[in-house]
Amino acid sequence: WNDFLAQTQVSETEIETETTIDTSHTTTTLPVEPELPEPGEESYFEAHFIDVGQADSILVICDGHAMLIDGGNAADATLVRNYLKGQNVTYLDYVVGTHPHEDHIGGLKNVMRYIKPGKVYCSTNSPSDYNTSAFRNFVYYVTGDLRQELVVPTPGEAFLLGSAKVTVLGPIKKDYEDINDTSIVLRIEYGDLAFLFTGDMEGKAELDLVYSDANLKADVLKVGHHGSGSSSYYQFLREVNATYGVISCGRDNEYGHPHDGPLSRLRDADVKLYRTDLQGHIVCRSEDGKTLTFTTQMNPDAVTNPTALQGDTSYLPTYLYYEEKFD
């Protein structure tokens, strides 16, 4: 009897987030989109762009609730885990693997071994869609060791992280030829501010988002695909109309990221850039939902979007060239 009661008990959270419509023959449960809360007196929002080299990992914290978007390469797991511990993160409400590439999901397994997640998202949950050891390990750890469902979100799905509202905007399609275009795209609202996280989304998916009439306006844009020339096109940047942009890429990386094309387009869009390859960890914070502050691990005055070609390093201050990575 106690087991039966436990199985039939409905939590207060479920009551708040679902609406049940009864008919004479069926019962249909429809999701209710959460309303954006007003930040309280002690509220705060932080987006930590962790310097994982040529990879992505972003920690979002709002009112003590935490979400990790990507976890870098497998070799970055200890760095990411230690960074989270340094921020006193002992539980992750949400983990998002934007897409199956190793430089985004490779470190998540070993992070989740020590810091447990409440819910895990990815753009696909089938290794047959992208059959690599890194992705298989990620899928099998979530579904096997953690015994959780690996959730593939749908555009329009929304949930709360503290007093911030997270909305899934993309991918619009599931059958893109390029796996980068299947990246989960999240728009986070906190008070009057908005943040757009794009994974490795490229031009085709950007245009699909523009044509979808989704609200892409954001104050802060996580620039797509490490600043690759195949991302950050004019139509998309016009819709986002960001004031700030952050590029996550590795110093002297083999791909030459960020490329001159998107840097030029971002200059034209008057986007103030921050870059992990030049500035290390980057933290964006708001305490009122209206104003933003940026803090960098190093080189706050670095020229992040020079008009000189990327091969010309004369514009860089000499102290950027350090031999050891900051702890």
Secondary structure, DSSP 8 states (H G I E B T S, - for coil): -HHHHHHH---HHHHHHEEEEE-SS-EEEEE---------TT--EEEEE---SSS--EEEEETTEEEEE----GGGHHHHHHHHHHTT---EEEEEE-SS-HHHHTTHHHHHHHS-EEEEEES---TTTS--HHHHHHHHIIIIIS---EE---TT-EEEETTEEEEEEE-S-S--SSGGGG--EEEEEETTEEEEE-TT--HHHHHHHHHTT-----SEEE-GGGG-TTS--HHHHHHH--SEEEE---TT-TT--S-HHHHHHHHHTT-EEEEHHHH-SEEEEESSSS--EEEESS-TT--SS-SS-TT--TTS-GGG--SS---
